[in-house]
Amino acid sequence: MIIFNGYIQTNADNSKQCIDEETGFPTTQAIKPTWREPIPCQYIASHYNAQALSNNEHFTQAKFWILLDGLVVIKNTLLRLTDAERNEIGVFPITQVELLRAVNQTKIWV
């Protein structure tokens, strides 16, 4: 059992194949990302650094573990994480997905 404190949304495949007029080769054009239905989750910050510095500019660096009820196969590469009030925490690339069969949960690293 997990304690729900947020939601995830995976991106829908919204790219389309086009033919480049100059070269004649097929290209893939990305369209603005669209998101699937929200899935309740529990997220835990495994690393959070609000004082990261790059080229003398500050930014926030974060990594999360996300737990889902049930064994969910996720084939997407992007994930949008929101809190329980639907405030966006961020859009992250998925690093790893692990199926925890013993407890019937899915663990996602972003």
C-alpha positions as CSV (number, residue, x, y, z in Angstrom):
1,M,0.0,0.0,0.0
2,I,1.3,3.4,-0.9
3,I,0.3,6.9,0.4
4,F,-0.8,9.0,-2.5
5,N,0.7,12.4,-2.6
6,G,0.8,13.2,-6.3
7,Y,0.0,12.2,-9.9
8,I,2.1,11.3,-12.9
9,Q,1.2,11.7,-16.6
10,T,3.1,10.0,-19.4
11,N,3.4,11.7,-22.8
12,A,1.4,10.5,-25.8
13,D,3.4,9.8,-29.0
14,N,2.6,12.9,-30.9
15,S,5.3,13.0,-33.5
16,K,4.5,12.8,-37.2
17,Q,6.5,11.6,-40.1
18,C,7.2,14.2,-42.8
19,I,9.3,14.2,-46.0
20,D,12.0,16.9,-46.0
21,E,11.5,18.9,-49.2
22,E,15.2,19.6,-49.6
23,T,16.7,16.1,-49.1
24,G,13.7,13.9,-49.8
25,F,14.4,11.9,-46.6
26,P,11.7,11.2,-44.0
27,T,12.0,13.3,-40.8
28,T,10.1,13.2,-37.6
29,Q,8.6,16.4,-36.4
30,A,7.7,16.8,-32.7
31,I,4.5,18.5,-31.9
32,K,3.7,20.1,-28.5
33,P,3.6,17.2,-25.9
34,T,0.2,15.9,-25.0
35,W,-0.3,14.1,-21.7
36,R,-2.4,11.0,-20.9
37,E,-4.8,10.7,-17.9
38,P,-3.2,11.3,-14.5
39,I,-2.2,8.2,-12.4
40,P,-2.1,8.5,-8.6
41,C,1.3,7.9,-7.2
42,Q,3.6,8.4,-4.2
43,Y,6.8,10.4,-4.9
44,I,9.9,10.7,-2.8
45,A,12.8,13.0,-3.5
46,S,15.9,10.9,-3.5
47,H,18.1,13.9,-4.3
48,Y,17.2,17.6,-4.0
49,N,19.6,20.5,-4.4
50,A,18.2,24.0,-4.5
51,Q,21.6,25.5,-4.7
52,A,23.0,23.9,-7.8
53,L,25.2,26.2,-9.9
54,S,26.1,26.1,-13.6
55,N,27.8,29.0,-15.5
56,N,27.2,31.2,-12.4
57,E,23.5,30.6,-12.6
58,H,21.5,28.9,-9.8
59,F,19.0,26.1,-10.6
60,T,17.3,23.4,-8.7
61,Q,18.4,19.8,-9.2
62,A,16.1,17.0,-8.2
63,K,15.7,13.2,-8.6
64,F,12.6,11.3,-7.5
65,W,11.5,7.8,-6.8
66,I,7.8,7.3,-7.8
67,L,5.7,4.3,-6.6
68,L,2.5,3.2,-8.4
69,D,0.0,0.6,-7.2
70,G,0.0,-2.4,-9.5
71,L,2.4,-3.6,-12.1
72,V,2.4,-0.9,-14.7
73,V,4.5,-1.2,-17.9
74,I,5.7,2.3,-19.0
75,K,7.2,2.6,-22.4
76,N,7.3,6.3,-22.6
77,T,10.4,8.5,-22.1
78,L,8.9,11.5,-20.5
79,L,6.8,11.9,-17.4
80,R,5.1,14.9,-15.8
81,L,4.9,14.9,-12.0
82,T,2.4,16.9,-10.1
83,D,1.5,17.1,-6.4
84,A,-1.9,16.2,-4.9
85,E,-3.2,19.7,-5.7
86,R,-2.1,19.2,-9.4
87,N,0.7,21.8,-9.1
88,E,3.4,20.8,-11.6
89,I,6.7,19.7,-10.0
90,G,8.4,19.1,-13.3
91,V,8.7,17.1,-16.5
92,F,11.4,14.4,-16.2
93,P,13.0,11.8,-18.4
94,I,12.4,8.3,-17.1
95,T,15.7,6.7,-15.9
96,Q,14.5,3.3,-14.9
97,V,11.3,1.3,-14.3
98,E,11.3,-1.6,-11.9
99,L,8.3,-4.0,-11.3
100,L,8.2,-4.9,-7.6
101,R,6.2,-8.2,-8.0
102,A,6.4,-9.2,-4.3
103,V,4.4,-6.1,-3.3
104,N,2.5,-5.5,-6.6
105,Q,3.9,-2.1,-7.2
106,T,5.9,-0.3,-9.8
107,K,9.0,1.9,-9.0
108,I,10.1,4.6,-11.4
109,W,13.3,6.6,-11.2
110,V,13.3,10.1,-12.7
